[in-house]
């Protein structure tokens, strides 16, 4: 897991969590939610603002705000879901042994 500051441009990630902060409500209001797809579009020079695509929206934020968002690569999210499905299937009571 990494922060949104460590994302590679134009690669899709999934928001895994948001670090506790008074800004959590603001993130919710602009659609930054756990489970949403996020992509780094642009980072301004000299520690300027960062542009992200979250869902179908473009969102700009400060570096300090982006550091609160924890992400995982989208591929890793799909692998986790597949593992969960396999676990559920193997523990299903009607599954033959």
N, C-alpha and C positions, 0 to 999 in steps of 0.2 A: 504494500500500500504506500502511496506517496501523496504529497500535497499537490494541489493544482499548479503550484509554481514549478514543479518538476516535470510537467507534461511536455510531450513532444508536439510540435505544431502539426495540425491536420490529422492527428490520430485520435480515434474515439476512445473515450474512457467512460466509466460509470461512476457516479458519485456514490461513494461507500458510506461516508459519514461527514458530519460537520462538527468541528471542535466547539465545545461550549463557549458561547460568547453572547453578549447583548445583541450582536448582529444576526443571530439565528432567525429572528422574526423577519428582519429585512430580507434575508435570503429566501424565506418561504414566500414572502410577498411578491418577489420577482421571479418565482418559479424554480429556484435552485433547491431541489428536493433529492433526498436519498433515492437512488435507483434510476435517476435521470441520466441520459447520455450527455456528455460534455466534451467539447473539442476546443483546443486552444487555437485561436485564429491569428492573433497578433499581439506582440508586446512592444509598447513604445520604448524608445531609447531613454537612457539615463533614469532608469527605475520608474518609468512612467506607468500609465494605466495598462491593463491587460484586457484584451477582447476575447470573449468566449462565446461559443454557440452552445446554448443549453436548450435542448429540444429544438423548437423552431424559432427561438429568440436569440438575438445577439445581446450580450450583457457585457458591460465594461465595469471594471472594479480596480481598486488599488491593490498593490502587492500584499499589503497587510491583510486585506480581506480574502484574497485568493489563497493565502497560506492557511486559512481556516478550513478549507475544503479538502477532504481526503478522497482520493480516487483510486480506482483499480482499472487496468486495461480492460477494454470491452471483451477481449478474447478470454481473459481470466474469469470474468463474470459468467460467460457462457459455460466454461469448464466447471465452475462451481455449481451451476444449475444442473448440469448433466450428472455430476457426482451425487447431488441431492436426490435426483430422480432415481438413480441406480440404487441408492440406499433405501429409499421408500419402497421400490419394487422388491428388493431382496428381503425386506422386513414385512411384506404384505402377507397376511394370514392365508390367502388363497393361492399363494405362489407355491408350486410343487417343489419339494426338497430334492 
